[in-house]
Amino acid sequence: MAAAPVWSVDPRTGKQREQVAVEATAQEVDAAVRAAHEARGALVDRTVRAAFLRTAADELQAAKGGLVETADAETALGPVRLTGELARTCYQLRAFADIVDEGAFLDVVINHPDDTATPPIPDLRRYKVSLGVVAVYSASNFPFAFSVAGGDTASALAAGCPVVVKSHPDHPALSEYVAKVLRRAAARHDIPEGVVGLVHGFEAGVELIKHPLVAAAGFTGSVRGGRALFDAAAARPVPIPFHGELGSLNPVVVTEAAAAERAEAIGAGLAGSMTLGVGQFCVKPGLVLAPAGAAGDALLKSLTDAVSDTDAGVLLDHRMRDNFVAGVAERAGLPDVDSPVTPGAGGEHTVSAGFLAVPASRLAAEGEHDLLLEECFGPVTVVARYEDETEVKAVLSRLPGNLTATVQLSEEEAAGQGRGAEILAELTPLAGRVLVNGWPTGVAVAPAQHHGGPYPATTSTSTSVGGTAIERWMRPVAYQNAPSALLPAELRDENPLGLPRRFNGRLER
Amino acid sequence: MAAAPVWSVDPRTGKQREQVAVEATAQEVDAAVRAAHEARGALVDRTVRAAFLRTAADELQAAKGGLVETADAETALGPVRLTGELARTCYQLRAFADIVDEGAFLDVVINHPDDTATPPIPDLRRYKVSLGVVAVYSASNFPFAFSVAGGDTASALAAGCPVVVKSHPDHPALSEYVAKVLRRAAARHDIPEGVVGLVHGFEAGVELIKHPLVAAAGFTGSVRGGRALFDAAAARPVPIPFHGELGSLNPVVVTEAAAAERAEAIGAGLAGSMTLGVGQFCVKPGLVLAPAGAAGDALLKSLTDAVSDTDAGVLLDHRMRDNFVAGVAERAGLPDVDSPVTPGAGGEHTVSAGFLAVPASRLAAEGEHDLLLEECFGPVTVVARYEDETEVKAVLSRLPGNLTATVQLSEEEAAGQGRGAEILAELTPLAGRVLVNGWPTGVAVAPAQHHGGPYPATTSTSTSVGGTAIERWMRPVAYQNAPSALLPAELRDENPLGLPRRFNGRLER
């Protein structure tokens, strides 16, 4: 059987650009995983890891022109957005290098013997070690930041774990390009090329998750694809952690007072957020609870004006375009659903942004309108008009887990008068990030970031963005009564590496 | 259909002592979970949580006489061991109260806005919140420390999570007794009784893991039972974290030099560890790599003498006794396997300790001897005699994951001469705790403890003993641009609660 070709496709025309590779066979996946496994030793030294990450950032930046051009040709995301995304990706690699240098992520805890404890405590010293080879499943919508050199790869390498990346079919040429740059950076530090493996093909992705030497996986994509891989990871003879980011509706609650105070700004802000990147963000606000009545009407008018002004855009691929067109049509066809600005097919290769409106009461109990509580990828949102707080609570109680939840408050509410704190507490169980008077698109790379949330937002309690993402690829180990001469430097009393740690109960920083 | 009775059984006679309860129906499981869910609010205040944990410890200690008597009648573990285990359990509850007070487990991270970052960082504040109701599956072999008031319950309550405990059929009367004491402690702090639910019955345990309001589970038990529940947890429409401790061989490597130096002490120490508690510890050393030749012979002689001197003992139930008798017979019947002290049936209700010896070469490649690499619950261990380092490495490479791995080194090796550090590094991938010149039985409750390990030792990367066990029941949430007036006190700049935190990059303690 001939190997299946992997084509780079131009979404602006639907035409094949070039054949980039062939899909990996099971043998090729095995070879990639084994090469990654062999590269583990080269990542043990944290100084080398940090230097590798910084060189990777430098090399990616140096290749900016070619990378952005290739990415744009495959994704139609445009050079401005892609240049920004590449800068973010490089920033992220350097941020993880800093985290490696600091060493707090090793979670060093040391206990000297204590005979007063019940039972007595022997000499115990704990820190975290790398899990092993990490499988990384690239996202369609972030060809840089959630793909070959993205957050999963950066955090895994920072943790000392080689990666084998399953490329996304929407940008195979860029994937090859980025992998080449990363391997060049690795070579500068005498790290074997195998430290960043790359495979193409759906079946290759399935083989990858089943490979006995794969120790954990990171995934960004759809609920359907992510759940299938999660299930495969859990069904292995030796199950492995599967950190998947699958889908999110990202609800927004607009209070009556907020709508009364700044309907126009909220409508315009919402339009900007939901159409950003042609609505192809995992944190796109997909459901907005806005009040019925005049203030809500004003909000809808502002939203209508702003969305109507939005240019048609190209989605990442034609399958997504078909799904979007069918998805919005099905939703718009439900009883009591209006389309103030009709979303759908634009030109032959584009889509138009739009939004739907529905009485919140329609979403308060199980029924055909539950379709509106499912993510629809692309430039569309659903505005649910509520009569009172009870309806808001009823709708919120029916939502699956989310990456984000947002509330728009009035100035007084934000200052602590009214239900602001209460609403924040109501949104907290729904999401991993809760925003006040902002919009969820734009995910900062920061120590305090949490990009995750109750299922299906993520399949674990972890984050895929921010410093703590490194925790996903490590496990603790404790040494009992190991003589100092045999201990890793990280665990010695004298703390030769100057690590933050918990020493006999005290936090030392 | 009549409800199935739950009997308390005396393992010393195999006779039923009393009917304790009936197995919970699906409706009763549902009621227990809902009651626990309703109790969440009462655990939000950390001061109340800590006080509750301390009162629980006080109340358990006050009930010591009755508790130990009941436990001994059901488990035959003896009053000395059980009194110690109860003390450990109370110590553990108090240790988690201290952890709650300190607040480091909330992992507070605060970032003020930073426009120099790429992309710019908004105001972001992250900490951890409780997951919700935790299902706890009790262990047979630790009626106090890994059961109703054990580590899973203590850490879950400390995390703010109510629990529903599935009792172990080996000690249902004690389970009811302990639950009653915990509920009395809860009542003292106006916490609803439902905060500690208790259900009996295999089917009830299956219902419990499937319940939509159960947010996570802790389990200590067999590979078979744990894997079935893990699979059920993963197969839910909304999968949940399942922290299971399933099984472990706990390998021990004795170097040639160590055997030459102190064969007798090692033999005696091993005998003590493998027969402790009638060999019913999850950290029982189940495979010992000892050198061939004279030094190894001396070790075996010492082991033979010590094990021969061990009294017959009563296992936790008759099914375990049957499994032990059949398991050791099957192992002893393999080619090239000797039984220097034959383990097996003792009296009508007891078992005799023993051990098997086999050339390590028999374990170096796949074959019928793989049975020796499976845990056999009870007072038996397997001594594999090796000719050289290559055989040691070959056997280690074939082991599944373990809770512990131990090395016995000579004085010189422990001081850094020879292969000590290298062996430590070889054992680290195999286990969650690595010991030098000690024995794995005895698991201290300490911040630096890690009681977990690669699968099947545990189904996650977490620990079930020690301070970090609390992490299992929490998830992070980040607030973006939330005004100070609306923020939880834990996340305010002025740090009114004095929490350790990471503030604009700096670690504050």
HADDOCK unambig.tbl for C-alpha pairs under 7 A between the chains (distance, minus, plus):
assign (segid A and resid 87 and name CA) (segid B and resid 118 and name CA) 6.70 0.50 0.50
assign (segid A and resid 88 and name CA) (segid B and resid 118 and name CA) 5.24 0.50 0.50
assign (segid A and resid 88 and name CA) (segid B and resid 119 and name CA) 6.11 0.50 0.50
assign (segid A and resid 91 and name CA) (segid B and resid 118 and name CA) 6.20 0.50 0.50
assign (segid A and resid 109 and name CA) (segid B and resid 447 and name CA) 6.72 0.50 0.50
assign (segid A and resid 109 and name CA) (segid B and resid 448 and name CA) 4.96 0.50 0.50
assign (segid A and resid 110 and name CA) (segid B and resid 448 and name CA) 5.64 0.50 0.50
assign (segid A and resid 111 and name CA) (segid B and resid 448 and name CA) 6.00 0.50 0.50
assign (segid A and resid 118 and name CA) (segid B and resid 87 and name CA) 6.70 0.50 0.50
assign (segid A and resid 118 and name CA) (segid B and resid 88 and name CA) 5.25 0.50 0.50
assign (segid A and resid 118 and name CA) (segid B and resid 91 and name CA) 6.20 0.50 0.50
assign (segid A and resid 119 and name CA) (segid B and resid 88 and name CA) 6.11 0.50 0.50
assign (segid A and resid 119 and name CA) (segid B and resid 444 and name CA) 5.93 0.50 0.50
assign (segid A and resid 120 and name CA) (segid B and resid 444 and name CA) 6.59 0.50 0.50
assign (segid A and resid 121 and name CA) (segid B and resid 444 and name CA) 5.34 0.50 0.50
assign (segid A and resid 121 and name CA) (segid B and resid 446 and name CA) 6.75 0.50 0.50
assign (segid A and resid 124 and name CA) (segid B and resid 448 and name CA) 5.71 0.50 0.50
assign (segid A and resid 124 and name CA) (segid B and resid 449 and name CA) 6.57 0.50 0.50
assign (segid A and resid 125 and name CA) (segid B and resid 448 and name CA) 5.59 0.50 0.50
assign (segid A and resid 126 and name CA) (segid B and resid 448 and name CA) 5.15 0.50 0.50
assign (segid A and resid 126 and name CA) (segid B and resid 449 and name CA) 6.84 0.50 0.50
assign (segid A and resid 234 and name CA) (segid B and resid 234 and name CA) 6.62 0.50 0.50
assign (segid A and resid 238 and name CA) (segid B and resid 455 and name CA) 6.15 0.50 0.50
assign (segid A and resid 414 and name CA) (segid B and resid 483 and name CA) 6.22 0.50 0.50
assign (segid A and resid 415 and name CA) (segid B and resid 483 and name CA) 6.99 0.50 0.50
assign (segid A and resid 415 and name CA) (segid B and resid 485 and name CA) 6.00 0.50 0.50
assign (segid A and resid 416 and name CA) (segid B and resid 485 and name CA) 5.22 0.50 0.50
assign (segid A and resid 416 and name CA) (segid B and resid 486 and name CA) 6.02 0.50 0.50
assign (segid A and resid 420 and name CA) (segid B and resid 486 and name CA) 6.42 0.50 0.50
assign (segid A and resid 421 and name CA) (segid B and resid 486 and name CA) 4.65 0.50 0.50
assign (segid A and resid 432 and name CA) (segid B and resid 476 and name CA) 6.71 0.50 0.50
assign (segid A and resid 432 and name CA) (segid B and resid 477 and name CA) 4.61 0.50 0.50
assign (segid A and resid 432 and name CA) (segid B and resid 478 and name CA) 6.26 0.50 0.50
assign (segid A and resid 433 and name CA) (segid B and resid 477 and name CA) 5.53 0.50 0.50
assign (segid A and resid 433 and name CA) (segid B and resid 478 and name CA) 4.59 0.50 0.50
assign (segid A and resid 433 and name CA) (segid B and resid 479 and name CA) 5.68 0.50 0.50
assign (segid A and resid 434 and name CA) (segid B and resid 478 and name CA) 6.23 0.50 0.50
assign (segid A and resid 434 and name CA) (segid B and resid 479 and name CA) 4.81 0.50 0.50
assign (segid A and resid 434 and name CA) (segid B and resid 480 and name CA) 6.07 0.50 0.50
assign (segid A and resid 435 and name CA) (segid B and resid 479 and name CA) 5.82 0.50 0.50
assign (segid A and resid 435 and name CA) (segid B and resid 480 and name CA) 4.63 0.50 0.50
assign (segid A and resid 435 and name CA) (segid B and resid 481 and name CA) 6.26 0.50 0.50
assign (segid A and resid 435 and name CA) (segid B and resid 482 and name CA) 6.53 0.50 0.50
assign (segid A and resid 436 and name CA) (segid B and resid 480 and name CA) 6.45 0.50 0.50
assign (segid A and resid 436 and name CA) (segid B and resid 481 and name CA) 5.67 0.50 0.50
assign (segid A and resid 436 and name CA) (segid B and resid 482 and name CA) 5.18 0.50 0.50
assign (segid A and resid 444 and name CA) (segid B and resid 119 and name CA) 5.92 0.50 0.50
assign (segid A and resid 444 and name CA) (segid B and resid 120 and name CA) 6.58 0.50 0.50
assign (segid A and resid 444 and name CA) (segid B and resid 121 and name CA) 5.33 0.50 0.50
assign (segid A and resid 446 and name CA) (segid B and resid 121 and name CA) 6.75 0.50 0.50
assign (segid A and resid 447 and name CA) (segid B and resid 109 and name CA) 6.72 0.50 0.50
assign (segid A and resid 448 and name CA) (segid B and resid 109 and name CA) 4.96 0.50 0.50
assign (segid A and resid 448 and name CA) (segid B and resid 110 and name CA) 5.63 0.50 0.50
assign (segid A and resid 448 and name CA) (segid B and resid 111 and name CA) 5.99 0.50 0.50
assign (segid A and resid 448 and name CA) (segid B and resid 124 and name CA) 5.72 0.50 0.50
assign (segid A and resid 448 and name CA) (segid B and resid 125 and name CA) 5.59 0.50 0.50
assign (segid A and resid 448 and name CA) (segid B and resid 126 and name CA) 5.16 0.50 0.50
assign (segid A and resid 448 and name CA) (segid B and resid 478 and name CA) 6.77 0.50 0.50
assign (segid A and resid 449 and name CA) (segid B and resid 124 and name CA) 6.59 0.50 0.50
assign (segid A and resid 449 and name CA) (segid B and resid 126 and name CA) 6.84 0.50 0.50
assign (segid A and resid 449 and name CA) (segid B and resid 478 and name CA) 6.18 0.50 0.50
assign (segid A and resid 450 and name CA) (segid B and resid 476 and name CA) 6.81 0.50 0.50
assign (segid A and resid 450 and name CA) (segid B and resid 477 and name CA) 6.19 0.50 0.50
assign (segid A and resid 450 and name CA) (segid B and resid 478 and name CA) 5.54 0.50 0.50
assign (segid A and resid 455 and name CA) (segid B and resid 238 and name CA) 6.14 0.50 0.50
assign (segid A and resid 461 and name CA) (segid B and resid 475 and name CA) 5.31 0.50 0.50
assign (segid A and resid 475 and name CA) (segid B and resid 461 and name CA) 5.31 0.50 0.50
assign (segid A and resid 476 and name CA) (segid B and resid 432 and name CA) 6.72 0.50 0.50
assign (segid A and resid 476 and name CA) (segid B and resid 450 and name CA) 6.81 0.50 0.50
assign (segid A and resid 477 and name CA) (segid B and resid 432 and name CA) 4.61 0.50 0.50
assign (segid A and resid 477 and name CA) (segid B and resid 433 and name CA) 5.52 0.50 0.50
assign (segid A and resid 477 and name CA) (segid B and resid 450 and name CA) 6.19 0.50 0.50
assign (segid A and resid 478 and name CA) (segid B and resid 432 and name CA) 6.25 0.50 0.50
assign (segid A and resid 478 and name CA) (segid B and resid 433 and name CA) 4.58 0.50 0.50
assign (segid A and resid 478 and name CA) (segid B and resid 434 and name CA) 6.23 0.50 0.50
assign (segid A and resid 478 and name CA) (segid B and resid 448 and name CA) 6.76 0.50 0.50
assign (segid A and resid 478 and name CA) (segid B and resid 449 and name CA) 6.18 0.50 0.50
assign (segid A and resid 478 and name CA) (segid B and resid 450 and name CA) 5.54 0.50 0.50
assign (segid A and resid 479 and name CA) (segid B and resid 433 and name CA) 5.67 0.50 0.50
assign (segid A and resid 479 and name CA) (segid B and resid 434 and name CA) 4.81 0.50 0.50
assign (segid A and resid 479 and name CA) (segid B and resid 435 and name CA) 5.81 0.50 0.50
assign (segid A and resid 480 and name CA) (segid B and resid 434 and name CA) 6.07 0.50 0.50
assign (segid A and resid 480 and name CA) (segid B and resid 435 and name CA) 4.63 0.50 0.50
assign (segid A and resid 480 and name CA) (segid B and resid 436 and name CA) 6.45 0.50 0.50
assign (segid A and resid 481 and name CA) (segid B and resid 435 and name CA) 6.26 0.50 0.50
assign (segid A and resid 481 and name CA) (segid B and resid 436 and name CA) 5.68 0.50 0.50
assign (segid A and resid 482 and name CA) (segid B and resid 435 and name CA) 6.54 0.50 0.50
assign (segid A and resid 482 and name CA) (segid B and resid 436 and name CA) 5.18 0.50 0.50
assign (segid A and resid 483 and name CA) (segid B and resid 414 and name CA) 6.21 0.50 0.50
assign (segid A and resid 483 and name CA) (segid B and resid 415 and name CA) 6.99 0.50 0.50
assign (segid A and resid 485 and name CA) (segid B and resid 415 and name CA) 5.98 0.50 0.50
assign (segid A and resid 485 and name CA) (segid B and resid 416 and name CA) 5.21 0.50 0.50
assign (segid A and resid 486 and name CA) (segid B and resid 416 and name CA) 6.03 0.50 0.50
assign (segid A and resid 486 and name CA) (segid B and resid 420 and name CA) 6.42 0.50 0.50
assign (segid A and resid 486 and name CA) (segid B and resid 421 and name CA) 4.63 0.50 0.50
assign (segid A and resid 507 and name CA) (segid B and resid 509 and name CA) 6.29 0.50 0.50
assign (segid A and resid 509 and name CA) (segid B and resid 507 and name CA) 6.18 0.50 0.50
